[in-house]
Amino acid sequence: MDRVAAYLISERKAELSWVTPADQQQILRGLSPDGWTAAEASVLVKRAGGPLRAEFLIHEKSPARRIIMLVDGQKVAEQGFAGPGAYSLSANVPEQKASPSHSP
């Protein structure tokens, strides 16, 4: 038997260019207010000038040691880390192209 789940999600607007776990209005999934992360986490950030940077802590008991950064579904950075500790990962992200306007 197949099961299907449907969720009603309101549209969210990127209001912050810097997000912490406490900014739950900008967290789409996978990041708890206390900082714990699921296998994957998604956040909504406002595009700002300069590179995109993620700062994170890898717990000593975490088996995960590879971080992949996606922007609009495209991989922009990937790096493996040898052990626990505080790290950051940065990527130069091209400016978002304006959508073409459509006239009726």
Secondary structure in CASP SS format (residue, H / E / C, confidence):
PFRMAT SS
TARGET T0000
AUTHOR 0000-0000-0000
METHOD secondary structure of the structure
MODEL  1
M C 1.00
D C 1.00
R C 1.00
V C 1.00
A C 1.00
A C 1.00
Y C 1.00
L C 1.00
I C 1.00
S C 1.00
E C 1.00
R C 1.00
K C 1.00
A C 1.00
E C 1.00
L C 1.00
S C 1.00
W C 1.00
V C 1.00
T C 1.00
P C 1.00
A C 1.00
D C 1.00
Q H 1.00
Q H 1.00
Q H 1.00
I E 1.00
L E 1.00
R E 1.00
G E 1.00
L E 1.00
S C 1.00
P C 1.00
D C 1.00
G C 1.00
W C 1.00
T E 1.00
A E 1.00
A E 1.00
E E 1.00
A E 1.00
S E 1.00
V E 1.00
L C 1.00
V C 1.00
K C 1.00
R C 1.00
A C 1.00
G C 1.00
G C 1.00
P C 1.00
L E 1.00
R E 1.00
A E 1.00
E E 1.00
F E 1.00
L E 1.00
I E 1.00
H C 1.00
E C 1.00
K C 1.00
S C 1.00
P C 1.00
A C 1.00
R C 1.00
R E 1.00
I E 1.00
I E 1.00
M E 1.00
L E 1.00
V E 1.00
D C 1.00
G C 1.00
Q E 1.00
K E 1.00
V E 1.00
A E 1.00
E E 1.00
Q E 1.00
G E 1.00
F C 1.00
A C 1.00
G C 1.00
P C 1.00
G E 1.00
A E 1.00
Y E 1.00
S E 1.00
L E 1.00
S E 1.00
A E 1.00
N C 1.00
V C 1.00
P C 1.00
E C 1.00
Q C 1.00
K C 1.00
A C 1.00
S C 1.00
P C 1.00
S C 1.00
H C 1.00
S C 1.00
P C 1.00
END
